[in-house]
Amino acid sequence: MEKDTEKSVVNREGNLEAPTRHPIAWRDPLFTDAAALETELTRVFDICHGCRRCFNLCQAFPTLFDLIDNSADMELESVDRADYAKVVDQCYLCDMCYMTKCPYVPPHPWNVDFPHLMLRAKAAKFRAGKTRLRDRVLTNTDAVGRLAGIPVVTQIVNAANRNSVARGLLQSTLGVDARARLPAYHSRTFRKTWRPAPLKPEPTPDTRGQVVLFATCFGNYNEPELAADLGRVFEHNGIAVRIFESERCCGMPKLEVGDLEGVASLKEANIPALAALVDQGFDIVAPVPSCVLMFKQELPLLFPEDEAVTKVKNAMFDPFDYLLLRHKAGRMNTDFQERLGKVAYHVPCHQRVQNIGLKTRDLLMMVPGTSVEVIERCSGHDGTYGVKKEFYEDAVKIGRPVVARILAAEPDYFMSDCPIAGHHLAQGLGSEAQPVSRFALLRRAYGID
């Protein structure tokens, strides 16, 4: 009887324990072995077919289920294995199926980690040289940012992004949808223009009171004010801020196309220098959730034996989480000068999967005369997915419920922790709509010039 009970526990339906992530054995030859990968895809797809809880998350699951339902006997066995790639291409590694839907994630014995299986398939595709030139270009954010940041080139690039003829050419040559909003570039980047205030660190039990600001590619080249607003808000709270002089891309764009050697190269460029700064007494913050997630989750799973990666992971914070830790110790400035009214707040996927709670909502609601409408649903942009011609309409469809919620809220401001998601949603709201960052909102509430 005892053995039967033990067996029923091991093979129970669903999972009541907290999910856990296994390290990614990406250097194991079997990781990208075609036969081993197909076997694992078939195993997991069959489990997904029998469950279907994730049908409404993204297009990966409807694509899979349509392939099955339109097959000869409506079973996975009848699906052409070559069509598995259609499912893989629709996954943008948001992690929401793993974190919020799937009942079979580890420690369940079925061990389903759909996003990291899709990563494995993307890595096999990249290693086989089947990744499109467009995807290789879009994910080389350092090179694109440096080129587009040259003063004369900046003007040309920004003008071309607003020109219908140029956008049509970009669509026909690289497959970047002509309808998608593309970010502007700046020659006066954040790292060129930031001038820190001389502040003495005031540590708390959870924070050191001085941070390295990892500006991110977007916060440096595309929206320097994003990183600058974060920095000024931190300084207004007595937190010393320095830039990371040797910063390279965090690696998330390359992860999303399976370029794991590219991720490793960027890790080697960033991690040793960041770890050295941690040893000097600095914490680390970044304004974009995907970049925070890269350092806190993906790099530690890709390089579990690297002590420097672990050191950086433990020192990396979401900026508002950091401020609220300071508030817990009585070291946050709560002298707000202006009300914010009603804020429609989109919580992006890579913020949700950090499992830190709704820190942005909690902090903004400390501002008198402020209410926050929380929208926890995917925007549909997701890295470069929302600008690709073959996925643009899907991206708009995925984000439509969020747009509807924003319109229904009739807010004074709308925002997303992810600035790119905010601009994607703004396109659905109308040509004049513009998102505002959480750092700009807090700067406004403080009355910082």
C-alpha positions, -999 to +999 in steps of 0.1 A: +000+000+000+029+024+008+044+019-026+011+025-044+007+057-024+042+068-033+036+061-070+003+081-071+021+111-056+049+109-082+025+106-111-002+129-099-020+151-124-008+187-122+018+202-098+013+219-065+050+227-059+068+259-069+084+256-104+121+251-106+144+257-136+171+232-146+205+245-160+206+246-198+231+220-210+237+240-242+272+227-248+261+190-247+262+177-283+227+162-277+214+197-271+213+205-309+213+169-321+185+167-347+172+132-337+173+139-300+157+173-304+129+159-325+122+132-299+119+157-272+097+181-293+074+152-300+072+142-263+064+177-251+041+186-280+021+155-272+017+166-236+006+200-247-019+184-271-035+166-242-037+197-220-042+228-241-042+252-212-019+276-230-041+281-261-046+318-253-011+329-244+007+334-278+006+320-313+030+291-306+002+270-291-026+277-315-001+269-343+007+236-327-030+227-321-040+237-356-013+215-371-027+186-350-064+193-356-059+197-394-039+164-396-052+132-410-063+116-377-061+148-355-032+134-336+004+145-333+017+114-351+001+127-384+019+160-382+048+165-406+079+169-384+091+196-407+062+217-395+075+217-359+096+247-370+064+267-374+057+263-337+093+272-327+093+304-348+062+316-330+078+314-295+094+345-283+106+331-249+083+352-228+082+324-202+045+329-193+035+294-201+061+281-177+054+305-149+016+308-150+000+280-170+018+247-173+010+221-146+039+199-157+069+220-151+097+207-129+097+192-103+068+174-119+082+141-134+071+151-169+096+179-168+081+202-193+100+235-199+084+247-231+104+280-235+137+263-230+128+236-254+120+263-279+154+278-271+170+245-278+153+243-312+163+279-320+199+271-311+198+241-334+185+262-362+211+289-356+239+264-355+227+249-388+230+283-404+192+286-411+186+318-392+177+347-415+201+376-421+174+400-408+174+382-374+212+383-372+211+421-380+183+430-356+200+411-327+234+428-332+222+457-311+257+470-302+268+473-339+235+488-351+235+513-322+271+524-328+265+529-365+231+546-361+246+568-334+271+585-357+256+621-360+250+622-398+239+586-399+215+592-370+196+618-391+195+595-421+183+565-402+156+584-383+144+600-415+143+567-433+123+551-405+096+577-410+097+575-448+072+552-465+094+544-495+124+536-473+102+514-451+089+496-481+124+488-492+133+477-457+103+454-457+111+439-491+148+433-483+149+424-446+113+416-438+109+444-413+072+453-415+066+487-429+037+493-404+057+487-373+070+516-352+108+516-351+127+534-324+147+565-330+184+567-325+205+594-308+240+605-313+241+620-278+238+587-261+232+582-224+267+570-217+282+601-235+261+626-216+256+613-181+272+634-154+268+618-119+262+638-087+288+633-060+269+613-033+281+593-003+266+558-003+241+552+025+236+514+028+206+496+042+203+459+052+193+451+016+210+477-005+245+493-007+233+527-016+254+530-047+246+514-081+260+507-115+234+517-140+234+492-169+218+515-194+209+488-219+211+492-257+177+508-258+184+531-228+217+542-243+210+545-281+173+548-285+159+565-254+187+581-234+161+599-213+149+565-200+182+558-183+187+595-174+153+597-156+162+565-137+195+580-127+181+614-115+153+596-095+179+575-078+201+605-070+170+623-056+168+594-032+205+598-022+217+568-042+250+573-059+249+563-096+277+555-120+276+542-155+291+509-167+318+522-191+325+489-209+288+479-213+278+456-241+244+442-249+230+419-222+225+391-247+187+387-246+183+395-284+208+368-293+192+344-269+159+349-286+173+336-319+194+308-304+228+324-309+242+310-277+278+314-286+270+351-292+254+352-257+286+336-243+307+363-260+286+391-245+287+374-211+325+374-212+325+411-221+301+422-193+302+398-164+339+401-152+337+439-152+303+439-135+315+413-109+345+435-102+322+465-095+301+443-072+333+435-053+339+473-050+305+477-032+281+484-060+246+470-067+233+469-103+201+482-119+188+484-155+158+502-169+146+473-191+130+442-175+144+418-202+179+429-194+174+424-157+159+390-164+189+380-186+213+386-157+190+372-130+177+340-148+190+332-182+228+337-178+228+318-144+210+289-161+234+289-191+265+292-170+256+276-136+292+270-126+304+306-132+308+322-098+310+357-114+276+352-131+261+342-097+277+373-081+261+396-107+228+378-104+227+385-067+235+421-071+211+429-100+178+446-091+147+460-108+150+497-101+116+501-083+122+469-063+155+486-052+137+518-042+111+499-022+138+480-004+153+514+005+118+525+017+115+496+040+147+509+057+133+545+058+157+557+031+134+565+003+123+601-004+085+603-002+083+641-006+062+641-037+052+674-053+027+665-080-002+641-084-002+617-113-039+610-116-049+578-133-021+556-147-028+526-170+001+502-162+010+473-185+030+447-168+053+431-194+060+394-194+097+397-185+087+417-155+061+392-143+084+362-145+109+379-122+084+370-093+091+403-075+054+414-073+039+446-087+066+469-074+058+496-100+022+497-090+031+498-053+056+526-057+034+548-079+005+545-056+026+561-029+022+593-048-008+612-035-037+616-060-026+586-080-044+555-090-031+526-111-050+503-135-029+471-137-030+452-170-012+418-167-012+406-203+013+402-231+017+433-254+026+411-284+058+430-292+083+407-275+118+416-286+119+417-324+088+396-329+065+426-334+085+442-362+089+411-384+066+411-414+055+375-409+045+381-373+034+418-372-003+411-375-001+384-348+017+409-326-010+434-330-037+408-323-020+396-291-017+432-279-053+442-288-068+432-254-042+454-236-050+483-259-087+479-252-081+479-214-060+511-217-088+528-238-114+517-213-094+531-184-092+566-199-060+573-180-040+605-176-009+584-185-003+549-199+030+531-194+048+497-195+079+487-176+091+476-210+096+508-232+094+489-265+061+473-254+048+507-245+055+520-280+039+489-296+008+495-276+008+532-285+006+523-321-026+504-314-040+534-295-035+559-323-009+580-341-007+607-314-005+583-284+028+582-265+038+561-235+056+575-206+082+556-186+078+548-149+110+568-142+096+598-160+064+596-140+083+594-107+106+622-118+074+643-125+059+633-091+091+645-074+091+677-093+127+671-106+137+695-134 
